[in-house]
Amino acid sequence: MARHGGRGWYGRVLAAAVGVTAMAAVTSVWTAQAGPVDGGQAGAGASARPSADSVPARVSVDIAHASDHGARGVNITIDDGPDPDWTPQVLQVLRENGVKATFCMVGTQAQAHPDLVKAVVADGHRLCNHTVSHDTTMDTKPESYQSQQILDAERMITEASGGVRPVYYRAPGGAFTPYSRDLAASRGMRPLGWNVDTKDFERPGATAIVATVKSEVSNGPTILFHDAGGDRSQTVAALREVLPWLRQQGYSFGFPVR
């Protein structure tokens, strides 16, 4: 999986998370307040609701790519938010097309915009842990740092959502390690990859984003978009065009396997 470079917003997010990181170096802020993944999702694709006093069920450490809708299923995944400008617009396009997606949220963004996290859940989408500060060099860092990034983001997202857990973990830029995958899986978060990188973060134009999906969807079902990190108007426009096209081609919209 290619790393996503050249996004200046990452430095700002990392700076915002310095306080969290420093505290976590002394002691973990995770207190086991979030509960287990509930295999029976509430509503049509809603994120799992936790129980108050037990740990999540362990899931596979293998990086998921397949869709729970089978060979003709596709998974729409939305990274780096939530963002007050773009997440509502993405939600609206998904709603208009009757599509459920997986939102891979950065912990500091979720903490800053809990209303948007709740809106994502209310629309029946699933939550994914995308770490505290979106560090694409995660795989070069000590296990203590990886643990802080994953567990603190899990807490932030769960609290912001009002108690709904992330059920996937996507390493920023695909910077997975055996340790981070095992840790996430032990918390009920299936490591999540992608098959189609739309490169929408580079803002190549909506037409180019759509063309990438059309030419690469045969590579596999999990498609990567972004709702934060800059101007995402091209992403919104591309989704508006590509979602009906995928349905016309006989695809259905599912979630990544767990």
N, C-alpha and C positions, 0 to 999 in steps of 0.2 A: 504494500500500500504506500503510495507516495505521501511524503510529508507536505504540509501546507506551509509554505514560507511566505515572507514578505507582507505579513499583516501587522501593521504598526499598532493596531489596537491591542495586541497581545501584551506589549510592554505596559500599557496602561492598566490592563486587567491584573497583570502580575503585581504591579505596584500596589494596587488596591488590596491585594491579598496578602501583602507582606506581614501585616499584623497577625493574621490567622496562622500563617506559616510559622512565624516566630513562636507563638504560643504553643503550637502543636509540636515544636521541637522539644518542649519541656514535658508536655503531657498531652495525651489525646483528648480531644474535646468530645469524642463520640461516647455516648453514655448508654448505648443499647436501648434508646427510647423508641426506636422504630422497630416494628415487628415483622412478621414473616410475609413472604410473598404468598398471596392467595391465588391458587390456581384458578379459581372461578372468578374471572374478572367481573366487576360490577358494570353493568351496561355493555354497550357494544364497543368493546375494545378499551374500556377505561383502564387506567393504571391500577396495579394491584393495591388493595387496601390492607394495611398492616394490622396485626393483632398487637395488643398493648404489651404483652409480657413474654413473648418468645422470639427466638431468632429466626431469620429467614431460612427457607429451605435451600440447600445448596443446589446449584445448577452446573451444567457442563462448563469446563474451562475452555473448550474449543471455541474459536472465533466463529460466530454465526454469520452466515450469508444468506441462507435459504429462507423462503417465505413459508409461513404457516398456511398459505393458500395454494401450495403445491407448485407444479411446473409452470403454470401460467399466472402465478401470483407475483406482484411486485411490492416492495417495501419502500415507502417514501420516508426518508429520514432528514431531519432538519437540525442543523448544528449551530452551536455557539450562543444562543439566546438564553433567556428571552430578551427581547429588545422592544422598548415602548413604541417605536415607530413601525417596525417591520413585522413583529410577531402578530399583531392584530390583523394586518393585511394578509399574511400567510394563512392565518386561521380562517379568514373570510373566504379565500379561494378554495381551501380544503372543504369548507362547509358547503359552498356552492356546488362542488363536485361530488359530495358525499364520500369523501376520502378520509380515512383515519391514518395518522402518521405517527412516527416516533420522534420525539423532540429530545435531542442530546444537549442538556443544559450545563452551562458553566456555573459553578456554585455561587460565585460572587454576583452573577447576573440574576440567578434565581432569588438570592437573598435580597437584592435591590428591588425586584419586581414580583413580589409574591402574588399580586393580583393576576399577573399574566400566567404564572405557573398554574394557578387555580383555574384560569380560563382554558388552558390547554387540557387539563384534566376533565373539566366540565364538558368539553366537546368530545370526549371519548378517546383521546390520544394517549399514547404511552410515554413514560418518562425514561430518560437514559442519563446516566452520570457521565459528564464530560470533564471531570476534575474541577478543582477549585479555581485554577488560574490558567488553564489551557497552555501548559508547558509542553511544547512538542519535543523537548529533550528528556522527557520522563524516563525513557529507557536507559539513560546514562546516569541517572541519579540513584542515591542509596535507597534501600528498601524502606527506611524510615520516612523518607520524603514521599515516595510513592504511596505509602500507607496514609500519610496525612492528606495528600491530594485526593485520594479516593474516598476515605472515610469522612473527611470533613465535607466534601461535596455531597455525599450521600445524606448527611445530616442537614445541610443547608437546603437541599432540594425537597427533602421530606418535610421539613418544617415549613418551607414556603408554600408547599402544596396543601398544607393542612393535614398531613399524615399519610399522603400517598407516596409510596416508594418508587424510586427508579428501579426498573427491572432489567436494564441493560447497562453495560459499561463500555464506552468507546474511548480509547486512548487518543489524546490529541495527536493529529498527524499520523495515527496508526502506530504510535510508539508504545506498543505492548511489550511486556516482559513476562516470562513464566510466573514470576512472583505476583505482578499486578493482575494477571488473569486469574490466578488461584485465589487471591484475596477477594476480587470482585465476585467470583463464583461462590465463594464461601458466604457472601452476603446476599446471595440470590440474584446477582446481576450478571447476566450472560454477556461475555465479551462480544462486541458487535463490530463487524467490519463493514465493507462496502464493495460493490462490484462496479458501479458506475460513478465516477467522480466528475460532476458536471463542470468543475472549475468555476463555478459561479462567483466565488470569492475574488476572482481576478477581473470580474466585470467585463467579459468578452462580448457582451451584447446578448439580449434575450434569444435572438435567432441562433446564435452559436451554442447557447446552453441547450436549447431544444434539439438542435442537430446532434449534439453529443449524446443525449438520451436516446434518440432514435437510432443512432449508429452503434451504440454500445449496450443497449438493454439485453441483447442476446448474450452478453458476457455473464449475466447473473441478475438477480432480482432486486438487490438493495442499492438504492439510488441516493446519492448524497447531495443535499442542498444546504443553504445557510440562511438564517434569519437575523444575523447580527454580524458585527465586525465591519460595518461600513454601509454604504448605500446598497440596499438590496432590492431596489425597484426592478432590476433586470430579473432577479429570481422570481419576484411576484408575477411579472409578465410571462416568464417562461412557464411557471406552474399553470397559469391560466390557459396556456396553449397545450402543454404536454399532457396534462391529466386527462382531458377528453380524448386525446390521440391514443394514449395507452389503452383506454377502455375500448375504443374503436378497433384496436388491434387484437382484442380478445383477452386482455389482461384484467385481472381483478386485483384489488388493493388489500394487502394483508399486513401482518406484523412479522418481524424476524422470528425465527423459531427460537424457542427457549429450552 
